[in-house]
Amino acid sequence: MSYNTHYNMGSGSRTARTFEFGRTHVVRPKGKHQATIVWLHGLSDNGSSASQLLESLPLPNIKWICPTAPTRPVTLLGGFPCTAWFDAGELSEDGSDDWEALDASAAHIANLLSTEPADVKVGIGGFSMGAAMALYSATCYALGRYGNGNPYPVNLRAIIGLSGWLPGGRSLRSKIQSSHEAARRAAALPILLCHGTGDDAVLYKYGEKSAQSLSSAGFHHLAFKSYEGLGHYTVPAEMDEICHWLTPKLALEGTRPRRN
């Protein structure tokens, strides 16, 4: 199953940017449908390769939705156009962020989840830039709104980020701690971050700093796993970790929910 969507994120007299999202690939649950997770690919990849990675996981109760990012010029690649959830320049917590595209992608992801049945738990995961997008979505969920102020519509239950970073990490703590509701949502949202110490694309220190920023902002339900010598790719040990982590967090079939 695949389809295309585009968003026109303009208002007033400003020139609107249109974001044309690519094909969405869906991996159906092989057992009882208990959870749906949107999985986000990395820079210049697509939803099809993400779906192939997830299809083999021993998680029969999860439906995976794998969208494809818009094709756009990317500053990091000298303006070369490729699939990207937002424009990225310098990969660091101090890099300037493309808020308009971050919001458009976050809205696209939330829309994919908003039509899931009420009894199905929903989450977001991703690799590299996809992980950055998952973490940005987590902050929108906690704050109850996108960066542009529009309300965030989905009740997220789990976030996974592999080899990624957190956009807007510097101002996050003050935003979340100014709202009791935001602090409550942040504290209750389980997040799993994995990062290789040998990552030369998104440096390990950025992954570590992102985990610290989230933790100090009030995301207390966070696990950060480091993988010695791992570069900018996924390995079976990480996928095993995801399976072991998700099953109790989402109380998937055959497991009892652990009391916190």
N, C-alpha and C positions, 0 to 999 in steps of 0.2 A: 504494500500500500504506500503510495507516495502522492504528494501534492505540493503545489507552490503557493506561497503567500507573499504579499508585499505590504509594507507599512509606509504611510506618508506621515512623517513626524514633524509637521510644520505648524506654526500658528502665527496669526497676525500678519504683519507685513514682511516677516522674515522669509527668506527663500527656503522652501521646504526641501528636505532631503528625503528621497524615496529609497527604501531598503527592500530589495528584491531577494527574498529567501529562496534557497534551492529546494531540492526534493527532500521529503521527510520519509524515512524508512522505519517500519515498525516490526519489532520482534514480539510475536504473540506469546502469552504465557502457555506453558505446556501443561500446567496443572490449574488449580483454582486461582482465579485472578484476585490477588490480595494487595498488590502494590503496582504503581506505575512510576517509572523513573525516566526522565528525559536525560539522554546522554549526549554530551557536546564534544565534537571533535576539535582537534588542534588546528593551528594555522595551516592553510592550503590543503586541508584534508576534506572529507565529506561524510555524510551520514551513512552511506553504504558501507564503508570500511569499519565504521564504529559498530554497526549492527552485526557485522560478521564476527567481531571480537566478542560481543555479548551473547551471541546465539549459543555458544558452547558452554556458558557458565551453568553450574548446577543450581540454578535458582528458578525452579519451575513455576513459582507463584508471582513472578514479576513480568510485567509488560514493559518493554523498553521502547522509547520513542527517540529516534535519532535524526534530528533535523540537519539541514545543510545551511551553513552561513551564506550571507550574500557575498558576491565577488566585488572587491573594492581595492583601490590602491592602498598599499600598506607602507607607512613611513619607514618602518623597521627594515623593509626590503627595498628601500630607495624608491618607493612609489610604484613598485611592481604590483599589478593587480592579482589577487588570489582570494580564496574564500577566507573570510575573517569575520568574527562576531563584532569587532570594533576596530578602529585604527589604532595600532600600537606603535609607539616610537621607542624610546628607551625603556627597557624592561626593568623597572625598579619601582619601589613604593613612592618615589618622588617624580616619576614620569608623569607627563600631562595625560589626562584621560579624556577619551572621546565620549563624553556623557550622553550625547544625543543617540549615538549608536548603541551604547551600553543599555540605555533605556528601551530602545526599539527591540534589541535582541531579548532583553529580559521580558518584555511584553509578549513577544512571539512565543517564548518558552512557556510563560504562564498561561497563554491562550491554549497551548497544546495540552496543558494539564487541567484546564478549567472545565472540560467536558467529561472528565472521568467520573465514574459512579461515586456517590457520597461515601460509601463504605470502603473505598479503595484509598490506601495511603499513598501520598505522592512525594517525590523527591527529585533532586537534580544532581547529576554528576558530570565530570568531564576531565579531559586531558589538556594540559598546557593552557592555551587561550580558552579552551572549553572549561577548564577548572577555574580560571579567572572569572568567567561568566557565571559559573555555578556559585562562586563566593559572592559575586556582586548581587546575584538573585537572593542569596541568604540575607544580605544586609537590607535589601528592599523589603523582604518578608518581615524582618525584625522591626524595621521602621514603619511598616505598614503603608509604604508609598515608594514609588520610583523616585529617582533623582529630580524629575521634573514636577514632582508633587502629586501626580495622579495616584489613586489608591492601588495598592498591590492586592490582587484578588484571590491568591491561592494560599492554603494552609500547608506549608512545607513540613515534612516529617524527617527528612534525612538529606544531607549534602555530602558529596564525595569530590575531592579534588586531587588529581594526580599531576605532579610536576607543574604546578601552577603558581599564581600569585594573586594578591588581593588588590583590586583597583580601589582607590580612595581610602586606603587604610589610615592615613594620617588624621583625618577628621572624624573617623567613625566613633571613637569612644565618647566624645562630647555629644554627638548626635543621639546615641543610644541611651546614654545616662541621663539625658534631659527628659526622658519619657519612661514612666513606670511600665507601661504596656510593652514598649520596645525592649526594655531590660528583661521583662518576663519572657517574651518570645525568644530573645537571644539565648537566655539561660537554658531554655528547654530544647533547643534545636541541636540534634546530634550531628557532628561534622567529623569526617575522616579525611585527613590530609596525608598523602604519601609523597616523598621526594627522594631522589637519588643524590648522593653526595658528589657524584661525578657529572652532574648535569651541567653542560656547557652552554645550553640555550637559555634556560631559566635557572639561574644560579641557585644552588642549595640555600644560600643565605637569604634569598628573597622568599623562598618557601617557609623558611624558619621565621623570618620577620613577619610574614603574613599570619602565621599561627600565633605569634606573640601579640600582634595587633588585635586579632579576633578575640583572643583570650582576655586581654586587658579591657576590651570593649564590653565584655560580659558574656561572651559565648563560652560558657564553662563546660559544655558537654562535648569537648573537642579532643580528638586523638591525633597526634602527629607522629607518623612512622617514617624513620629514615632508612634508606637502603644503601649500604656501603658500596661505593664504586659504580652505582647505577647511573647511566647517562640519561639522555632525554628520550626515553621510550618506556613502554610498560613491559613487565615480566610476569610470568605465571604466579610468582610469590605475591605480587600486589593484587592480582585478581582473586587469589585464594583469600587474602586479607579482607577484600571487599565482601566476599561471600560470608566469611565468618562474622564480620562486623554487622552486615545488613540483617542477617537472619534474626538475631534477637532484638535489634533496634526496631524492626518493623513487625516483630512477633509473627513471622511467617510460619506457615503450616508446619506442624511437627515440633514447634519450639514453644516454650512458655515464656511470656514476657518477664524479664527480670525486674525486680523492684529496685528503683533508684535509691 
